[in-house]
Structures are given as structure tokens and as C-alpha cells.
């Protein structure tokens, strides 16, 4: 991958919430997971493990749990208060995904850790996976919505008790090419300081 293509991926990778039901070929799933394993980790412990869910009945179970959890959260008054001043367009897309779009996703990847307190390494691997997916024309979302139900997920998927689920990443083909960038982010001048907090970065 050339630098130009790398930056095209970095500048256009964002949460995708509308998917085609088309299955993702196994060799592409293998490729994005392989990319995830190239991430750095403390003392090269490589604590990541990936549970790939593509069997239709299991995909449906995950989607139903996600949608149910979304509905529970949506009914929570404190959640409504917290989200009141957030980007309403983004929230609407998230709502549509939670209420129905989740059922279009053909593949879910649960990113797990075999080591306690290794979440930073897992996050780096997850971002590698998501960037690789973007480079292959696949959409993803990083989500921890199911965190309070990780125990149920572990039982259903046979994940050992001593393994920690860090996140779930839906993976699939976006329903529209417009699903990718350009992204809307704060400019560097608003988030970076020079040598000390508050000193404008030039």
C-alpha cells in the first residue's frame, strides 16, 4: 500500500451502519484479522483472540441481543439526557442501526483478551482490523454496547470465563459507497498544543 492510499483509508474510515446482507468471503475475514495481529502489544504478548460469527443462527442471536440492548438503553431516561446535546444526525443513524440495521450485518467479530489489563493492545489490534477492512471496501463499527451482556455472549459462543471480551466489530459490505468518508473531525489546531497545554500548535 502506498502512502497516498494509506492516507485515503485513514481519512475516510468511519462507522458504517448500513450493510448489504452479502456474506464476507472467508479469505477477506482472514486478511483483516491477520492485519489486526500486526499491531504492537506490550512485550509482544499478543493477547488478542478473535471469535468470528458468520453462522446465520448465531448472527441472528447476536443481532437480536444488540437490538434488545439498544431498546433498553433508549428507554433509559439518563441515557436520553446524556445524548440530548449530541449530534442528532449521528444519533438517528445509530438508532436506525440498533432498531433494524443490525439484522443486515453478515459477520460479527468479538475481539477478546487473554491477559488482564491488556485492553490497550486490543484497541490497537481492533483499529488495525478496521483500517484493513476499509482498505478492502468493508465497513465496520467499534461497539461495546453489549458489555453488560458479555457473560451471555461468552456462554453462547463458548468463550472461556478467564477471557475478556473487549469489543464487538460488525463487518460487512456497506449498502452504499457513500458510507465511507470524508470524515468530520475537529482540526488539528483545536486538539493539539505546542510544548505545553494551552499553547497553540503551529
C-alpha positions as CSV (number, residue, x, y, z in Angstrom):
1,X,0.0,0.0,0.0
2,X,1.4,3.4,-1.0
3,X,1.4,6.4,1.4
4,X,-1.3,8.0,-0.6
5,X,-3.6,5.0,-0.4
6,X,-2.9,4.6,3.3
7,X,-3.9,8.2,4.0
8,X,-7.0,7.8,1.8
9,X,-8.0,4.9,4.1
10,X,-7.2,6.9,7.3
11,X,-9.1,9.9,6.2
12,X,-12.3,8.0,5.0
13,X,-12.7,5.2,7.6
14,X,-15.7,5.8,9.7
15,X,-18.5,3.9,11.4
16,X,-20.7,2.1,8.9
17,X,-24.3,1.4,9.9
18,X,-26.0,0.3,6.7
19,X,-24.9,-3.1,5.3
20,X,-25.7,-5.5,2.5
21,X,-26.5,-9.0,3.6
22,X,-23.9,-10.4,1.2
23,X,-21.6,-12.7,3.1
24,X,-17.9,-11.6,3.6
25,X,-15.6,-14.1,1.9
26,X,-13.6,-16.1,4.4
27,X,-10.2,-15.1,2.9
28,X,-11.1,-11.4,3.5
29,X,-12.0,-12.1,7.1
30,X,-8.7,-13.9,7.4
31,X,-6.9,-10.9,5.9
32,X,-8.4,-8.3,8.3
33,X,-7.7,-10.5,11.3
34,X,-4.1,-11.0,10.1
35,X,-3.8,-7.2,9.8
36,X,-5.1,-7.0,13.4
37,X,-2.3,-9.3,14.6
38,X,0.3,-7.0,13.2
39,X,-0.5,-4.4,15.9
40,X,2.1,-3.8,18.6
41,X,1.5,-5.2,22.1
42,X,3.3,-4.9,25.4
43,X,6.4,-7.1,25.5
44,X,4.9,-8.7,22.3
45,X,2.4,-10.7,24.5
46,X,-0.1,-10.7,21.6
47,X,-3.1,-11.1,24.0
48,X,-5.7,-10.9,21.3
49,X,-8.1,-13.6,20.2
50,X,-10.9,-13.2,17.7
51,X,-14.3,-15.0,17.7
52,X,-15.8,-14.7,14.2
53,X,-19.5,-15.2,13.9
54,X,-21.0,-16.0,10.5
55,X,-23.3,-18.9,11.1
56,X,-26.8,-17.4,10.3
57,X,-28.5,-18.6,13.5
58,X,-25.7,-17.2,15.7
59,X,-25.5,-14.0,13.7
60,X,-29.3,-13.6,14.3
61,X,-28.8,-14.3,18.1
62,X,-26.2,-11.5,18.3
63,X,-28.3,-9.1,16.3
64,X,-31.3,-9.7,18.5
65,X,-29.3,-9.2,21.7
66,X,-27.8,-6.0,20.2
67,X,-31.3,-4.7,19.2
68,X,-32.8,-5.6,22.6
69,X,-29.9,-3.8,24.4
70,X,-30.3,-0.8,22.2
71,X,-34.0,-0.6,23.1
72,X,-33.2,-0.9,26.8
73,X,-30.7,1.9,26.6
74,X,-33.1,4.0,24.5
75,X,-35.7,3.7,27.3
76,X,-33.3,4.8,30.0
77,X,-34.0,8.5,31.0
78,X,-30.4,9.2,32.0
79,X,-29.2,8.0,28.5
80,X,-31.7,10.4,26.9
81,X,-30.4,13.3,29.0
82,X,-26.8,12.4,28.2
83,X,-27.5,12.2,24.4
84,X,-29.6,15.4,24.3
85,X,-26.8,17.7,23.1
86,X,-25.1,15.2,20.8
87,X,-25.1,15.2,17.0
88,X,-28.7,14.3,16.2
89,X,-27.9,13.1,12.7
90,X,-25.4,10.6,14.0
91,X,-27.8,9.5,16.8
92,X,-30.5,8.9,14.2
93,X,-28.2,6.7,12.2
94,X,-27.3,4.8,15.4
95,X,-30.9,4.4,16.3
96,X,-31.9,3.1,12.9
97,X,-29.0,0.6,13.1
98,X,-29.9,-0.5,16.6
99,X,-33.6,-0.9,15.7
100,X,-33.2,-2.8,12.5
101,X,-30.0,-2.3,10.5
102,X,-28.1,-4.6,12.9
103,X,-30.0,-7.5,11.3
104,X,-28.4,-6.8,7.9
105,X,-24.9,-7.5,9.2
106,X,-23.5,-10.8,7.9
107,X,-20.5,-11.1,10.3
108,X,-19.6,-10.2,13.8
109,X,-16.1,-10.3,15.3
110,X,-15.7,-10.4,19.0
111,X,-12.2,-9.1,20.0
112,X,-11.0,-10.7,23.2
113,X,-8.0,-10.5,25.5
114,X,-6.3,-13.5,27.2
115,X,-4.4,-11.2,29.6
116,X,-5.8,-8.9,32.3
117,X,-5.3,-5.1,31.7
118,X,-4.3,-5.6,28.1
119,X,-7.1,-3.5,26.6
120,X,-4.7,-1.0,25.0
121,X,-3.1,-3.7,22.9
122,X,-6.6,-5.0,22.0
123,X,-7.6,-1.5,20.9
124,X,-4.6,-1.2,18.7
125,X,-5.4,-4.5,17.1
126,X,-9.0,-3.5,16.6
127,X,-8.1,-0.3,14.8
128,X,-5.8,-2.3,12.5
129,X,-8.6,-4.6,11.7
130,X,-11.0,-1.7,11.0
131,X,-8.5,0.1,8.8
132,X,-7.7,-3.1,6.9
133,X,-11.4,-3.7,6.4
134,X,-11.8,-0.1,5.0
135,X,-8.9,-0.8,2.6
136,X,-10.8,-3.9,1.3
137,X,-14.1,-2.0,0.9
138,X,-15.6,-3.5,4.0
139,X,-17.5,-1.5,6.7
140,X,-17.1,-1.8,10.4
141,X,-18.2,-0.3,13.7
142,X,-16.4,-0.5,17.1
143,X,-19.0,-1.2,19.7
144,X,-19.2,-2.1,23.4
145,X,-23.0,-1.8,23.6
146,X,-23.2,-5.4,24.7
147,X,-20.7,-5.0,27.6
148,X,-23.2,-5.8,30.3
149,X,-24.1,-9.0,28.4
150,X,-20.6,-10.2,27.7
151,X,-21.3,-13.1,30.2
152,X,-24.2,-14.3,28.0
153,X,-22.1,-13.9,24.9
154,X,-19.3,-16.0,26.4
155,X,-21.7,-18.8,27.3
156,X,-23.4,-18.8,23.9
157,X,-20.1,-18.8,22.0
158,X,-18.1,-21.0,24.4
159,X,-15.6,-18.3,25.3
160,X,-13.7,-19.3,28.5
161,X,-14.5,-17.4,31.7
162,X,-10.9,-16.1,32.0
163,X,-11.0,-14.5,28.6
164,X,-12.2,-10.9,28.5
165,X,-14.3,-9.6,25.6
166,X,-13.2,-6.0,24.8
167,X,-15.4,-5.1,21.9
168,X,-17.6,-6.3,19.0
169,X,-16.9,-5.3,15.4
170,X,-19.7,-5.8,12.9
171,X,-18.2,-6.5,9.4
172,X,-19.8,-6.4,6.0
173,X,-20.2,-4.6,2.7
174,X,-21.7,-1.1,3.0
175,X,-25.1,-0.7,1.3
176,X,-23.7,2.4,-0.4
177,X,-20.2,3.7,-1.5
178,X,-21.1,6.9,0.3
179,X,-20.8,5.1,3.6
180,X,-17.1,5.9,3.5
181,X,-15.7,9.4,4.2
182,X,-14.9,12.1,4.1
183,X,-15.0,12.2,7.9
184,X,-16.0,15.2,10.0
185,X,-13.4,15.8,12.7
186,X,-12.0,18.8,14.6
187,X,-9.0,20.4,13.0
188,X,-5.5,19.8,14.4
189,X,-5.4,23.4,15.7
190,X,-8.2,22.7,18.1
191,X,-6.9,19.5,19.6
192,X,-3.1,19.9,19.6
193,X,-0.8,22.1,21.8
194,X,2.8,23.0,21.4
195,X,5.1,22.0,24.3
196,X,2.5,22.8,27.0
197,X,-1.3,22.6,27.3
198,X,-3.0,25.7,26.0
199,X,-0.1,26.8,23.8
200,X,-1.3,26.9,20.2
201,X,0.2,24.3,18.0
202,X,1.7,25.9,14.9
